[in-house]
Structure formats: C-alpha cells, structure tokens
Amino acid sequence: VFRPCLRCRPELAPGHGLPDMCSRLAQAAAGLIDEGFLNTASVAALARRVGVTERHLRRIFGAEFGVSMLDLAQTQRLLLAKRLLTETGLPVTDVALAAGFGSVRRFNHLFLQRYGMNPRRLRKAADGVPAQTLTFALGYRPPLAWAELLGFLAQRCIAGVEHVERGRYARTLELQHGGHDFIGWIAVAHAPARFVVEVTLPVTLTPVVAPILARVRRLLDLGASPDLIDLHLGDLAAGQPGLRVPGAFDGFEVAVRAIVGQQISVAHARAVLGRIAQAFGTRVEAAPCGLATTFPRASVLAGADAAALQDTGITRMRAGAIIAVADAVATGRIALDPRAPLDATLAALRGIPGIGEWTVQYIAMRALAWPNAFPDGDAVLKRRLGCASALALRRHAARWEPWRAYAVLHLWRQDERSQPLCTAI
C-alpha cells in the first residue's frame, strides 16, 4: 500500500503543496501584477501583500519566471494596451493611461521598442462616434456548463446588485484603484462558438479593466481544467461535464453571503443581503435594468452599527461576525482572494465568533478558490451520500481529493433538481 510521506500531500491540488509554496507565492505576485498592482504601488508593497520580504520575493520571482517583476509589469501594460488598441476605439492617450503608463510619450517609446511600430497602426478603426461601452473576450478550456453556472448565480442574485436575464449575467461593482473610486457595472455573456465569454463594461471603467477581467475569470472559474477534473471525479461528473465552481467577484461579498446564509433558506438569505446592499451600498447611476446599487465595501461595514445591521434581519451574533470580518479585510489583516495564504486565512476566519467550519469551507471554496474545500457539515451532502456524520462524509469524499469542491457542486446540483434552492447561498 502506498503511503506518502508527511511532506507529500496528495489531497492538495497542484500548486498547494509545501514543495510548491515558493512557486505559489511567485504566481500570487504575478496575478497581482496582471491586475495592475505595480501601476500604483511599489515592489515592497507587493511583497508585503503576499506576506514575504522584498528580497525573498525578488529571488523566487526570478527563479519562477526568469524576469523581474518590473519587466513583467511592463509587458502586461503593453499587452493590455495592445488589446485596447485592437478591441476598442479609445483614443491612444486614454489607452496609455488605462494600461498604466505614466505618459503617452513613454507608452509610444516602449511600444515602438517592443513591437517595432507606432501604436496608432494597431488602433481599431473608429466610426466617428465615441463608444459608451467596451467588450472583451475571455477564453476558457471547454467544455463549460454555462447554463448550470448561470443558474447557480441566478438563484443567488442579490436584488439591485446582480441580475440574470436572457443568458446574461450583470452586476454592479465598486473598485478602488490609484486613490480613486470606480463605480459601475459589467455584463457577461457566453459565446460558445468561440469558446469565450464576452465582458461588457462602460467606458468610464477603462482604468480598471485589468482587475475587472481578472475578477470575472475568478467568478466564472474560467481557469479550470475540466478534462482533468471530470476524469478524476469519474461517474459523479459524467452527467454534467464542464461544471465550474462559482468563485467570487469580491471575496468579502462571498464571506458576508456565507455568514448570512448559515442555516437559513437561500430565499431568506437573498432578502437579507438585498436589504444590506440597499442600506449600506452605493447608488449606481445609468446602470442597466435590474441594477441599482453596489454591495457595500468592507470599510463601510467595518464601521457599521451592529443594530443597523440587525435591522436587515440577522442576529446579533451574525452582525458581529460580519463587522469583524469587514474590519479584518479593511485593515489588511486578511485577504479574501485566491492569492491569500490558505492556512493562515482559514485560521483567522475560525477565530472570529459566529463563523463555523461550514462557513469557513464555503469561503475557501468560492473566495479563496481552494479546489479541495469541503464543508463536511453540509446537510445536503450528508443526505445525498447517506452519511450520518462529518467523519463518514470526509471518508467518502477522500476519493475526490484534490478536487472535492467540484464534487460538492455536482452533489448540490443533483439535489437542486429535486429540491430547488436548498443549497448554500
């Protein structure tokens, strides 16, 4: 019988084991660079964000990618600029600033140096009327169970914040970037013939295109490898290939969803979340039908009055848990995104009164994108698998490691067919 040593942990998906830790830290830094982190902050700030010293980050980053972080940041700026030039009708000046360049002159120089041409040669032909929206395509590995993914999001839409209609998902957003607040909306549709999803956003959000596209990829789990995952899950995935684990456009929002949704119905949780957004969110002007307000930022709920939160329909314990998580996120003590240190983040969440293990695992599954997350106290999973205890459930689920989160989605999906809206918010 094969018994792995204590350092070899087969229950961890690739990139989550101890030997992969340096690579994972470098990848986390690269992900932040892709989102434009170095456009407004220093390498030292990036090192603090991923939890290591600047010297160590420079060393492991160079070993992983063979280039410096500043070189990668410059390349990503040029790639985003190239995309904006070819896919939009934005003026070159706006393209340069949106891509993170400090000046048009610097942009022109680097573009000519890298591509051997003036950026205007790539520019999309304009029709004489300034575009009010921009559309970008995000690729994925097929198959993609779009109807099931959209159905999951539709059943859990927060009124005024999200809307699903005619095969399209839309939501509001509020991002801080470079000392400025950007408020607006996005709409996402599937283009199966091209194996892409199309993301449309107002032109006013051009400066935050990079982080928005990265968040959409995480929300829709577009980086998944369904062939590998479905093969590992076997018969469980046979009836629904390409099922994704819905992630988080905003990790804090998912944490609030999980806290509110503990031991109540999805319909009840949606109503409460809608009242929270209405009471503490920011109004969005000129948004498409069905969208009206953003979900409140962590900094807003960190300063909220507990009684005001209770007035939305939650208990004092849950109001306190929401405020505690909001404060931890707002002050930077924890980060709720896939680049956060997994074990430390889970431990921090477990230390907050009012947050149980089911909530921790749900946050890990959606906000932290941990593919092996598994809420072993979930009543639906126990019922579907005929397990009376959490221990029995974990033993049964061991066969699905390191992709237990995907197994959870398949089991929830099967249960929803017979008992709609009985799974998690």
C-alpha positions as CSV (number, residue, x, y, z in Angstrom):
1,V,0.0,0.0,0.0
2,F,1.4,3.4,-1.0
3,R,1.8,5.8,2.0
4,P,3.0,9.3,1.1
5,C,5.5,11.0,3.5
6,L,4.3,13.9,5.6
7,R,5.7,16.4,3.1
8,C,3.9,14.7,0.1
9,R,0.2,15.7,0.4
10,P,-1.9,14.1,-2.4
11,E,-5.0,15.8,-1.1
12,L,-3.7,19.2,-2.2
13,A,-4.3,20.3,-5.8
14,P,-1.2,21.2,-7.9
15,G,0.3,24.5,-6.5
16,H,-0.9,24.0,-3.0
17,G,1.7,21.6,-1.6
18,L,4.7,22.5,0.5
19,P,7.2,22.0,-2.4
20,D,5.1,24.3,-4.5
21,M,5.0,27.1,-1.9
22,C,7.6,29.3,-3.5
23,S,6.1,28.9,-6.9
24,R,2.7,29.7,-5.5
25,L,3.9,32.9,-3.9
26,A,5.5,33.9,-7.2
27,Q,2.3,33.1,-9.0
28,A,0.4,35.2,-6.5
29,A,2.7,38.2,-7.1
30,A,2.3,37.7,-10.9
31,G,-1.5,37.6,-10.5
32,L,-1.4,41.0,-8.7
33,I,0.9,42.4,-11.4
34,D,-1.6,41.2,-14.0
35,E,-4.3,43.3,-12.2
36,G,-2.1,46.4,-12.3
37,F,-0.8,46.4,-8.7
38,L,2.6,47.9,-9.7
39,N,0.9,50.7,-11.6
40,T,0.1,52.4,-8.3
41,A,2.3,50.7,-5.8
42,S,5.9,49.5,-5.2
43,V,7.6,46.1,-5.3
44,A,8.0,46.5,-1.5
45,A,4.2,46.9,-1.2
46,L,3.7,43.9,-3.4
47,A,6.0,41.8,-1.1
48,R,4.0,42.9,1.9
49,R,0.8,41.9,0.2
50,V,1.9,38.3,-0.4
51,G,3.5,38.1,3.0
52,V,7.2,37.8,2.3
53,T,10.3,40.1,2.3
54,E,11.0,42.1,-0.8
55,R,14.4,40.3,-1.2
56,H,12.8,36.9,-1.0
57,L,10.1,37.8,-3.5
58,R,12.6,39.1,-6.0
59,R,14.6,35.8,-5.7
60,I,11.7,33.4,-6.0
61,F,10.0,35.5,-8.8
62,G,13.2,35.5,-10.8
63,A,13.6,31.7,-10.3
64,E,10.0,31.1,-11.4
65,F,9.7,33.4,-14.4
66,G,13.2,34.3,-15.4
67,V,12.3,38.1,-15.4
68,S,12.0,40.8,-12.9
69,M,8.6,41.9,-11.5
70,L,9.0,45.3,-13.1
71,D,9.8,43.7,-16.5
72,L,6.6,41.6,-16.2
73,A,4.6,44.6,-15.2
74,Q,5.8,46.5,-18.3
75,T,5.0,43.6,-20.5
76,Q,1.5,43.3,-19.0
77,R,0.9,47.0,-19.6
78,L,1.9,46.7,-23.2
79,L,-0.3,43.6,-23.7
80,L,-3.3,45.4,-22.2
81,A,-2.6,48.5,-24.4
82,K,-2.4,46.3,-27.5
83,R,-5.7,44.7,-26.5
84,L,-7.4,48.1,-26.0
85,L,-6.0,49.3,-29.3
86,T,-7.3,46.4,-31.3
87,E,-10.6,45.8,-29.5
88,T,-11.8,49.3,-28.7
89,G,-12.0,52.7,-30.3
90,L,-10.5,54.5,-27.3
91,P,-8.1,57.4,-28.1
92,V,-4.4,56.4,-27.8
93,T,-4.0,58.8,-24.9
94,D,-6.8,57.0,-23.0
95,V,-5.3,53.6,-23.9
96,A,-1.9,54.6,-22.5
97,L,-3.3,55.9,-19.2
98,A,-5.7,52.9,-18.8
99,A,-2.8,50.4,-19.4
100,G,-0.9,52.0,-16.6
101,F,1.7,54.2,-18.4
102,G,2.5,57.5,-16.7
103,S,2.7,59.4,-20.0
104,V,1.9,58.9,-23.7
105,R,5.5,59.6,-24.7
106,R,6.7,56.7,-22.5
107,F,4.0,54.5,-23.9
108,N,4.9,55.3,-27.6
109,H,8.6,54.7,-26.9
110,L,8.1,51.3,-25.3
111,F,5.5,50.2,-27.9
112,L,7.9,51.1,-30.7
113,Q,10.8,49.4,-29.0
114,R,8.8,46.2,-28.3
115,Y,6.6,45.9,-31.5
116,G,8.6,48.0,-34.0
117,M,5.6,50.2,-34.9
118,N,3.7,53.2,-33.7
119,P,0.7,52.2,-31.6
120,R,-1.7,54.1,-33.9
121,R,-1.1,51.5,-36.6
122,L,-2.9,48.9,-34.5
123,R,-5.8,51.1,-33.4
124,K,-9.3,49.9,-34.1
125,A,-11.0,51.9,-36.8
126,A,-13.4,54.4,-35.2
127,D,-16.8,55.1,-36.6
128,G,-16.8,58.7,-35.6
129,V,-19.0,58.2,-32.5
130,P,-17.2,57.6,-29.2
131,A,-18.1,54.2,-27.8
132,Q,-20.0,54.2,-24.5
133,T,-19.1,50.6,-23.7
134,L,-16.2,48.3,-24.2
135,T,-16.3,44.5,-24.8
136,F,-13.6,42.0,-24.1
137,A,-13.4,38.2,-24.7
138,L,-12.1,35.8,-22.1
139,G,-11.2,32.3,-23.2
140,Y,-11.7,29.0,-21.3
141,R,-11.0,25.3,-21.7
142,P,-14.1,23.6,-23.0
143,P,-16.5,22.2,-22.0
144,L,-18.2,24.9,-20.0
145,A,-21.5,24.1,-18.3
146,W,-22.7,27.7,-18.8
147,A,-26.4,27.1,-18.2
148,E,-25.6,25.5,-14.8
149,L,-23.1,28.2,-13.9
150,L,-25.6,30.9,-14.8
151,G,-28.4,29.1,-13.0
152,F,-26.3,29.0,-9.8
153,L,-25.7,32.7,-10.0
154,A,-29.3,33.5,-10.9
155,Q,-30.7,31.6,-7.9
156,R,-28.5,33.6,-5.6
157,C,-28.8,37.1,-7.2
158,I,-28.8,40.0,-4.7
159,A,-31.5,42.4,-5.7
160,G,-30.1,45.6,-7.2
161,V,-26.6,44.2,-7.2
162,E,-26.9,41.3,-9.7
163,H,-29.3,40.5,-12.5
164,V,-29.6,37.5,-14.8
165,E,-31.7,37.7,-18.0
166,R,-31.7,36.0,-21.4
167,G,-28.5,34.1,-20.8
168,R,-26.5,37.1,-19.5
169,Y,-25.2,37.9,-16.0
170,A,-24.8,41.5,-15.0
171,R,-23.7,43.1,-11.7
172,T,-22.6,46.4,-10.2
173,L,-19.1,47.0,-8.8
174,E,-17.1,49.5,-6.8
175,L,-13.3,49.3,-7.0
176,Q,-10.5,51.5,-5.6
177,H,-7.5,52.0,-7.8
178,G,-4.8,54.5,-7.7
179,G,-6.5,56.5,-5.0
180,H,-9.8,56.8,-6.9
181,D,-13.1,55.0,-6.6
182,F,-14.6,53.5,-9.7
183,I,-18.3,52.6,-9.7
184,G,-20.2,51.0,-12.5
185,W,-21.4,47.7,-13.9
186,I,-20.4,44.7,-16.1
187,A,-22.4,42.3,-18.2
188,V,-21.2,38.8,-19.1
189,A,-22.5,36.6,-21.9
190,H,-21.4,33.3,-23.4
191,A,-20.1,32.9,-27.0
192,P,-19.8,29.1,-27.2
193,A,-18.8,29.1,-30.9
194,R,-15.6,30.9,-30.0
195,F,-15.1,29.3,-26.6
196,V,-15.1,32.7,-24.8
197,V,-17.3,34.7,-22.6
198,E,-17.8,38.3,-23.5
199,V,-17.5,41.0,-20.8
200,T,-19.1,44.4,-21.5
201,L,-18.4,47.4,-19.3
202,P,-18.9,51.2,-19.6
203,V,-16.0,53.2,-20.9
204,T,-15.7,55.0,-17.6
205,L,-14.3,51.8,-16.1
206,T,-11.4,51.7,-18.6
207,P,-8.7,52.4,-15.9
208,V,-9.7,49.3,-14.0
209,V,-10.2,46.9,-17.0
210,A,-7.3,44.6,-15.8
211,P,-8.7,43.9,-12.3
212,I,-12.2,43.6,-13.6
213,L,-11.3,40.9,-16.2
214,A,-9.3,39.0,-13.6
215,R,-12.2,39.1,-11.2
216,V,-14.6,37.8,-13.9
217,R,-12.2,34.9,-14.6
218,R,-12.3,34.0,-10.9
219,L,-16.1,34.4,-10.6
220,L,-16.7,32.0,-13.6
221,D,-13.8,29.7,-12.8
222,L,-12.5,30.1,-16.3
223,G,-9.0,28.8,-15.4
224,A,-10.3,25.3,-14.6
225,S,-9.2,22.2,-16.5
226,P,-12.5,20.3,-16.8
227,D,-10.9,17.4,-18.7
228,L,-8.6,16.7,-15.7
229,I,-11.2,17.3,-13.0
230,D,-14.0,15.4,-14.7
231,L,-11.8,12.4,-15.3
232,H,-10.8,12.4,-11.6
233,L,-14.4,12.6,-10.4
234,G,-15.5,9.8,-12.7
235,D,-19.2,8.9,-12.6
236,L,-20.1,11.8,-10.4
237,A,-19.1,14.2,-13.3
238,A,-20.2,12.1,-16.2
239,G,-23.7,13.5,-16.4
240,Q,-22.6,17.2,-16.3
241,P,-19.2,17.7,-17.8
242,G,-17.5,21.1,-17.5
243,L,-19.2,22.1,-14.3
244,R,-17.4,25.0,-12.6
245,V,-17.1,26.1,-9.0
246,P,-18.5,29.7,-9.0
247,G,-15.9,31.9,-7.5
248,A,-16.1,35.5,-6.2
249,F,-16.1,38.8,-7.9
250,D,-15.4,40.2,-4.5
251,G,-14.3,37.8,-1.7
252,F,-15.7,39.9,1.1
253,E,-19.1,39.8,-0.5
254,V,-18.9,36.0,-0.5
255,A,-17.9,36.0,3.2
256,V,-21.0,38.1,4.0
257,R,-23.1,35.7,1.9
258,A,-21.8,32.7,3.8
259,I,-22.4,34.3,7.3
260,V,-25.9,35.4,6.4
261,G,-26.8,32.1,4.8
262,Q,-25.9,29.9,7.7
263,Q,-28.9,27.6,8.5
264,I,-31.5,29.6,6.6
265,S,-33.0,29.2,3.1
266,V,-31.5,30.8,0.0
267,A,-34.6,32.9,-0.5
268,H,-34.4,34.3,3.1
269,A,-30.6,35.0,2.7
270,R,-31.2,36.8,-0.6
271,A,-33.7,39.0,1.0
272,V,-31.4,39.9,3.9
273,L,-28.5,40.5,1.5
274,G,-30.6,42.8,-0.6
275,R,-31.5,44.9,2.4
276,I,-27.8,45.1,3.4
277,A,-26.9,46.3,-0.1
278,Q,-29.8,48.8,0.0
279,A,-28.8,50.2,3.4
280,F,-25.1,50.3,3.0
281,G,-24.2,50.1,-0.7
282,T,-23.5,53.0,-3.1
283,R,-26.0,54.0,-5.8
284,V,-25.0,53.3,-9.4
285,E,-26.1,55.8,-12.0
286,A,-27.0,54.9,-15.5
287,A,-26.9,51.2,-14.8
288,P,-28.8,48.6,-16.9
289,C,-32.3,47.5,-15.9
290,G,-32.2,45.4,-12.7
291,L,-29.0,47.1,-11.3
292,A,-29.1,49.9,-8.8
293,T,-26.6,49.7,-6.0
294,T,-23.2,48.2,-5.2
295,F,-22.6,45.6,-2.5
296,P,-21.0,47.6,0.5
297,R,-17.3,47.6,0.8
298,A,-15.5,46.1,3.8
299,S,-14.5,49.5,5.0
300,V,-18.2,50.6,5.1
301,L,-19.5,47.5,7.1
302,A,-16.5,47.7,9.4
303,G,-17.8,51.0,10.7
304,A,-21.5,50.0,10.6
305,D,-23.6,50.0,13.7
306,A,-24.4,46.4,14.8
307,A,-28.1,47.4,15.5
308,A,-28.4,48.8,11.9
309,L,-27.1,45.5,10.6
310,Q,-29.6,43.6,12.8
311,D,-32.4,45.7,11.3
312,T,-31.8,43.9,8.0
313,G,-32.9,40.7,9.5
314,I,-29.9,39.0,11.0
315,T,-29.0,38.0,14.6
316,R,-26.6,40.0,16.8
317,M,-24.0,37.2,16.5
318,R,-24.1,37.3,12.7
319,A,-23.9,41.1,12.7
320,G,-20.9,40.9,14.9
321,A,-19.3,38.3,12.7
322,I,-19.8,40.5,9.6
323,I,-18.3,43.6,11.3
324,A,-15.3,41.5,12.5
325,V,-14.6,40.1,9.0
326,A,-15.1,43.5,7.4
327,D,-12.6,45.1,9.9
328,A,-10.1,42.3,9.2
329,V,-10.4,42.8,5.4
330,A,-10.5,46.6,5.6
331,T,-7.3,46.8,7.7
332,G,-5.5,44.2,5.6
333,R,-5.2,41.6,8.4
334,I,-6.8,39.1,6.0
335,A,-7.3,39.0,2.2
336,L,-10.2,37.0,0.7
337,D,-8.9,36.1,-2.7
338,P,-7.0,33.1,-4.2
339,R,-3.6,34.7,-3.6
340,A,-4.1,34.8,0.2
341,P,-2.1,32.3,2.3
342,L,-4.7,29.4,2.7
343,D,-3.9,28.0,6.2
344,A,-3.4,31.4,7.8
345,T,-6.6,32.8,6.3
346,L,-8.7,29.8,7.4
347,A,-7.3,30.0,10.9
348,A,-8.1,33.7,11.1
349,L,-11.7,33.1,10.0
350,R,-12.1,30.3,12.5
351,G,-11.1,32.7,15.2
352,I,-14.0,35.0,14.6
353,P,-17.0,34.3,16.8
354,G,-20.1,33.4,14.8
355,I,-18.2,31.7,12.0
356,G,-18.3,27.9,11.9
357,E,-16.5,25.4,9.9
358,W,-19.2,25.2,7.2
359,T,-18.8,29.0,6.6
360,V,-15.0,28.7,6.6
361,Q,-15.1,26.0,3.9
362,Y,-17.6,27.8,1.8
363,I,-15.4,30.9,1.8
364,A,-12.4,28.8,1.0
365,M,-14.3,27.2,-1.9
366,R,-15.5,30.4,-3.5
367,A,-13.4,33.4,-2.3
368,L,-10.1,31.6,-1.9
369,A,-10.7,29.3,-4.9
370,W,-9.4,26.2,-2.9
371,P,-10.3,23.2,-5.1
372,N,-10.3,20.8,-2.2
373,A,-12.6,22.8,0.1
374,F,-15.2,20.6,1.6
375,P,-18.0,21.6,4.1
376,D,-18.3,18.3,5.9
377,G,-21.2,19.6,8.0
378,D,-23.4,20.3,5.0
379,A,-26.8,18.7,5.4
380,V,-27.3,18.3,1.6
381,L,-24.1,16.4,1.2
382,K,-24.9,14.1,4.1
383,R,-28.3,13.3,2.6
384,R,-27.0,12.8,-0.9
385,L,-24.3,10.4,0.2
386,G,-26.1,8.7,3.0
387,C,-23.6,9.7,5.7
388,A,-24.7,10.3,9.2
389,S,-21.6,12.1,10.4
390,A,-18.9,14.6,9.2
391,L,-16.3,11.9,9.7
392,A,-18.2,9.4,7.5
393,L,-18.7,12.2,4.9
394,R,-14.9,13.0,4.8
395,R,-14.0,9.4,4.4
396,H,-16.5,9.0,1.5
397,A,-15.2,12.2,-0.1
398,A,-11.5,11.2,0.1
399,R,-11.8,9.6,-3.4
400,W,-12.4,13.0,-4.9
401,E,-9.3,14.7,-3.5
402,P,-7.8,17.1,-4.5
403,W,-11.0,18.3,-6.3
404,R,-13.6,17.9,-3.6
405,A,-15.0,21.4,-4.2
406,Y,-16.1,20.3,-7.7
407,A,-17.7,17.2,-6.2
408,V,-19.6,19.4,-3.8
409,L,-21.0,21.4,-6.8
410,H,-22.1,18.3,-8.6
411,L,-23.9,17.0,-5.5
412,W,-25.5,20.3,-4.9
413,R,-26.6,20.4,-8.5
414,Q,-28.1,17.0,-8.3
415,D,-30.0,17.9,-5.2
416,E,-31.3,21.2,-6.7
417,R,-33.0,19.2,-9.4
418,S,-35.3,17.6,-6.9
419,Q,-35.3,20.3,-4.1
420,P,-34.6,23.7,-5.6
421,L,-32.9,26.3,-3.5
422,C,-31.9,24.0,-0.7
423,T,-28.2,24.5,-1.0
424,A,-25.9,27.3,0.1
425,I,-26.2,31.0,-0.8
